Amino acid sequence: MKILLFGATGSVGGLILSQGLELGLRMRVLVRDVERLKVKHPGLEVVIGSALDAASVEQALAGCDAVIYALGSRQAGFFSETTRILIAAMEKGGVRRLVAITGIGAGDSKGHGGWLYDWFIYPLFTKGIYADKDLQEKLIRESKLDWVVVRPASFTNGPLGGRLRALDQLAGVTISAISRADAAAFVLDQLISDRWLKKTPLVGY
């Protein structure tokens, strides 16, 4: 199985990459700066380019079986625009499986991250980003793809193996944290599991 990963130089994307290679997956990454890529492995293929460039995305997608979207940015409109380009390329190329990370604060997960996140971090620091992530999720839902949108809680640097919860019925639910390692492992699981197909699970502890 060959996976195209967006966001391999990020904190979660880097763990997705290393864990995926350990599982025996062939991983292809699209990066702008190869010097930021810390992993070297015979199962890793690197394509230089931008997720905002349709030609780069189509080139990177060729021959892949699934896509993981783990990009991060503070650029206005970045998430919706890169997702729009990716969906078009996937539908054109016949690649159906997409696992995308958005986060707590997207859609109906807003208000379920605990007091600090809901009343301080979200309104002061991430509200604008999540307006674009809401649009990103809308584009994914309206696509013809087999998708899973993963909404991790606030990240920690804790170890792999926490008592993870994944929920999409959120009444009365508070999920305040998840380790980057556990988030990466959950994302990789969605490549082959249909448990959360066309759903938006909130994941954490």
N, C-alpha and C positions, 0 to 999 in steps of 0.2 A: 504494500500500500504506500503510495507516494503522497505526501501531504505538503501543500503550499502554506507556509506560515508567514503572516504579516505581523511585524512587531518583535522579531527575534532578538533585537538589541535592547529591549525593555526588560524590566525586572521580572515580570511574569512571563513574557514571551521567551526570555532566555531559559527559564525553567521548563517551559513547554518543549522547547527545542531539546534540551539535555535529557528530559524524561522520555520524550518521543524516540530519540536515538537509542536510549537504553532498552526500550520496548522492541526495538528492531524495525521501527518505521523508517522509511526513506524520507528525509526531510529536505525540502527545498525552501529557501528563504529569499525574499525580496528585500534588499537593503540599499540604502543610499550610500552608506559609508562602511565598507567591509572592515575597516580598522576597528570599528566598534563591536564587531562580532568576535566573541571570546572563545567560541567552541570550534574545535577542529575534529573531524570525524569522517571516515570513509563513506558513511551514509548521508553526509550533508552535501547539498548542492547549493551554490550561491549564485543569485542573479542580481546584478547591480541595476537599480532603477528606483522609481518612485511610485508609490501607491496612488498618486494623483495623476499619473500618466497612463492612459489607457493602453498604449502600445506596450509599455513595460509590464503591465498587469497581464495582458494577453500572452506575452512571451513567457512569463513566469508560470502561467497556469497550464500551458501545454503539457499534456501527459500526466497531469496530476489527477488523483482520485477524490480529493477533498481539500477544503480550505479551512484554516483557523485564522480568525481575525483577532489579533491581540494588540492592536496599535494604540498608542497614547499620544495626545497632543493637546495643546491649549490654543491652537489656531482656530479661529472662528469658521464654522462650517466644515471642518476637516472630516469629522466622522461621517456625516451624511454624504459628502462629495466622494470620498474614497469608497464608501459602500455602494453608492450608485454606480461608480465605475466597475467595481468588482462584480456586482450582480449582473450587469450587462455582459461582462466577459464570461462569467460562469454560464449564463444562459446561452450565449453564443457558442461556447465550447463544449456544452453538454456535461459540465461538472456540476453535480447536484448537491453534494453535502457541504454545508457551511455551518461551522460552529463559531459564533461571534461573542466576544466579551463586551458587555456594556458596563453595568455596575449598579450598585444600590443607589437609588435616586432616579432611576429610569422608570417611566410608566408607573404602575401601581406599587412599585417597591418604595416609592418616596414616602418617608414617614415611618419606616420600619428599621432604621439603623441605630436606634438608641438616642438618648438626649443629646449627647455631644455632637454627633453627626447631624441629626435632624434639625437642631436649633442653632448650631454654630457653623460647622464646616460646610454643610450644604448651602445655606442662604448666603454666606459670605464668600465662599471660594469656588463652589462647583455648580451653582445653579445654571449659569449660562452654558456650561459644557453639557449639562444634562438636557437642556432644551434641544441641542443638536443631536444628542444620543436618542432622544424621543423620536426625532425625525429618522434617524438611522434605523431604529427598530421598526418604524412604520414601513420603510422601504423593504426591509427584510420580510416582514409579515406579508406584504403584498407581492412578493416575488414568487416565482415558480419553483424555488429551491426546496430541498429538504433541509430545514434549518433548525438549529437550537441556539437561543440567545441566553447566555449565562450572565447572571447578575451577581457578581461576588460582593460580599460585605467589605468593610474597610480592611485593607491589607495589613498583615503583620509579617515579621520575618521568622515566625515560628516554624517548627519542623513539619514534615509530612506525617500524616497519620492521626490528625485530630478527629473528634467525633462530629463529623460533618452532617449538616442538615441541608436538604434541598427541598424547597417549597414553592408552590405557585398559588396556594390559597393562603393569603397573608393576614386575614383578620386576626387581630390580637397578637401578631408575631413580631418579635424583635430579634434581629440577627446583627450583632455588632462587629464581628471580626471574622477573618479567615486568613490563614497563612497563604503566602504566595505559592508555596509548594503544593498545598492541598487544592488551591484553585487550579493550578496547572494540571494536576492529576485528574480533577473532575472534567476539565475541558477535553483532555485526551480521551476519557471514557466515552464522551459523546460522539466520537467518530464512528463507533460501531453499535452503540446502544440507541434504541428507539424510545427509551423510557420518557425522554423529554422532547421528543420530536415535535416541532412546531409549537414549542412552549418556551416560557421565559423564567426558569427557576432562579429564585434567590438562594444563594448558597453561603454557608458560613456556620458558625457555632451558636 
